[in-house]
Amino acid sequence: MYLQKKGTDGKDGTGSGAIIEAFLRQIRSGAAIEESVFVHMYEQVQRWFNKFAFCRRGDDYLDLIDEAFTLFFARKEHFRGTSAGEFYNYMKTTVRNIIINSGRRGGGDGSIPEGHDPADPQENTARCIERNMELDALYACIEALEERQRVIVSEILAGTAKGDIARKLQISPGMLSQILAKAMPMMRSCLGKKGFTRELVFG
């Protein structure tokens, strides 16, 4: 497994994490959401979850994201998170529940949804099964981390710059690196036990 997330250094507040948090502040305030904030946030959520679309047509994928946003806005008063990582975890759960409940994910036999016509169906099916297994394993291993480690890893997956994470947690960049350095062997061990041995990188 090879994961790499790179963003801004957090100095100018323009990283994807900052955009998500601006969106959450506007939601909490009850003010109208700025168009530029919403557009950037929506695009970021698409980037987060494009992995889930591996077996689906593009239009079905966008329907999936739109359905997740519809559910979020319907329940926004109940969302207490303030960080990009918390929003990432909330939307991740929502998207996966929609997939499971609607049957949009390929069947247990790796079947391709109706209407999907890849150039090589057999290869596409195999890659789809592998990708979903990787994501299931990754999220399970993240949940097994200690709370602060879990927060940091989730924020990195959400695209928040390390400098921003350190400031929010009120720790030094060096301390953040130490916490992450302790989390990575735990993640590698957990993933290894699940049969995944490829490199895990958080850039």
C-alpha positions in Angstrom: 0.0 0.0 0.0 1.4 3.4 -1.0 -0.4 6.5 0.2 1.0 10.0 -0.2 -0.6 13.3 0.7 1.1 16.5 -0.1 -0.3 20.0 0.5 0.8 23.5 1.4 3.1 24.0 4.3 0.2 25.6 6.1 1.8 29.0 6.4 -0.8 30.8 4.2 -3.9 28.9 5.3 -4.8 27.9 1.8 -4.3 24.1 2.2 -7.3 21.8 1.7 -7.6 21.5 5.5 -8.0 25.3 5.8 -10.7 25.2 3.1 -12.7 22.5 4.9 -12.5 24.3 8.2 -13.6 27.6 6.6 -16.6 25.6 5.3 -17.4 24.2 8.7 -17.1 27.6 10.4 -19.7 29.0 7.9 -22.0 26.0 8.5 -21.8 26.6 12.3 -22.4 30.4 12.0 -25.5 29.9 9.9 -24.1 32.3 7.3 -24.4 31.8 3.6 -21.6 29.5 2.3 -19.2 31.4 0.1 -19.2 30.0 -3.4 -15.5 29.7 -3.7 -15.3 27.9 -0.3 -18.0 25.4 -1.3 -16.4 24.7 -4.7 -13.0 24.0 -3.3 -14.5 21.9 -0.5 -16.6 19.9 -2.9 -13.6 19.3 -5.2 -11.6 18.2 -2.1 -14.2 15.7 -1.1 -14.2 14.3 -4.6 -10.5 13.8 -4.4 -10.8 12.1 -1.0 -13.3 9.5 -2.2 -12.3 8.9 -5.8 -10.9 5.6 -4.6 -14.4 4.4 -3.9 -15.4 5.0 -7.5 -13.0 2.5 -8.9 -15.8 0.1 -10.1 -18.3 2.8 -11.0 -19.1 5.1 -13.9 -18.2 8.8 -13.4 -21.8 9.9 -13.2 -22.7 7.3 -10.6 -19.7 8.5 -8.6 -20.9 12.1 -8.6 -24.4 11.0 -7.6 -22.8 9.2 -4.7 -20.9 12.3 -3.5 -24.1 14.4 -4.0 -26.1 12.0 -1.9 -23.5 12.1 0.9 -23.7 15.9 0.9 -27.5 15.8 1.0 -27.3 13.6 4.1 -24.7 15.9 5.7 -26.7 19.1 5.2 -29.8 17.3 6.5 -28.0 16.4 9.7 -25.5 19.3 9.9 -26.9 20.4 13.3 -25.7 17.1 14.7 -22.2 17.4 13.4 -20.0 18.7 16.1 -16.6 18.5 14.4 -14.5 21.5 13.7 -11.5 20.0 11.9 -10.9 18.7 8.4 -10.0 15.3 9.9 -13.3 15.0 11.7 -15.2 16.0 8.5 -13.2 13.5 6.5 -14.1 10.7 9.0 -17.8 11.7 9.0 -18.0 11.8 5.2 -16.0 8.6 4.8 -18.5 6.8 7.0 -21.4 8.4 5.1 -20.1 7.4 1.7 -19.3 3.9 2.7 -22.7 3.4 4.3 -24.4 4.6 1.1 -22.4 2.2 -1.0 -23.2 -0.7 1.3 -26.9 0.1 1.7 -27.5 0.8 -2.0 -25.5 -2.1 -3.3 -23.4 0.3 -5.5 -20.2 -1.5 -4.6 -19.5 -4.5 -6.7 -20.9 -7.7 -5.3 -19.0 -10.0 -3.0 -17.8 -11.9 -6.1 -16.3 -8.7 -7.5 -19.0 -8.2 -10.1 -19.0 -5.0 -12.1 -22.1 -2.8 -11.8 -24.5 -2.8 -14.7 -23.6 -0.3 -17.4 -19.9 -0.4 -16.6 -17.9 -1.4 -19.7 -14.1 -1.3 -18.9 -11.6 -2.2 -21.6 -10.5 -5.2 -19.6 -13.3 -6.2 -17.2 -11.3 -9.0 -15.5 -8.4 -6.7 -14.7 -10.7 -3.9 -13.6 -12.6 -6.3 -11.3 -9.4 -7.6 -9.7 -8.1 -4.0 -9.1 -11.5 -3.0 -7.6 -11.5 -5.8 -5.1 -7.9 -5.0 -4.1 -8.6 -1.3 -3.7 -11.6 -1.9 -1.5 -9.7 -4.4 0.6 -6.9 -1.9 1.0 -9.3 0.8 2.2 -11.0 -1.5 4.7 -7.7 -2.5 6.1 -6.4 1.1 6.3 -9.4 2.4 8.1 -9.4 -0.5 10.6 -5.8 0.1 11.4 -6.3 3.9 11.8 -9.1 3.1 14.3 -6.7 0.9 16.3 -4.3 3.8 16.9 -4.2 5.9 20.1 -6.5 8.9 20.0 -3.9 11.6 19.3 -2.2 9.4 16.6 -5.6 8.8 15.1 -6.4 12.5 15.0 -3.1 13.3 13.3 -3.3 10.6 10.7 -6.9 11.5 9.9 -6.0 15.2 9.5 -3.1 14.2 7.1 -5.5 12.1 5.0 -7.9 15.0 4.9 -5.1 17.1 3.4 -4.3 19.3 6.4 -0.7 20.6 6.4 1.4 19.4 9.3 2.1 22.9 10.4 -1.6 23.5 10.8 -2.1 20.3 12.6 0.6 21.1 15.1 -0.8 24.6 15.7 -4.3 23.2 16.3 -3.1 20.5 18.7 -0.8 23.1 20.4 2.3 21.0 20.0 5.6 21.6 18.2 6.2 20.3 14.7 8.9 18.1 16.2 6.5 16.6 18.7 4.0 16.0 15.8 6.7 14.2 13.9 7.5 12.1 16.9 3.9 11.1 17.4 3.6 10.2 13.7 6.9 8.3 13.8 5.4 6.1 16.6 2.2 5.6 14.7 3.7 4.5 11.5 5.3 1.2 12.8 1.9 0.4 14.4 0.2 1.0 11.1 2.7 -1.0 9.2 2.4 -3.9 11.7 -1.4 -3.8 11.6 -1.5 -3.7 7.8 1.1 -6.4 7.6 -1.1 -8.7 9.7 -3.9 -8.1 7.2 -1.6 -9.1 4.3 -0.5 -5.7 3.0 3.2 -5.2 2.9 3.7 -2.3 0.4 5.1 1.0 1.7 2.9 3.3 3.6 3.9 7.0 3.2 2.4 10.2 4.6 4.3 12.9 2.9 
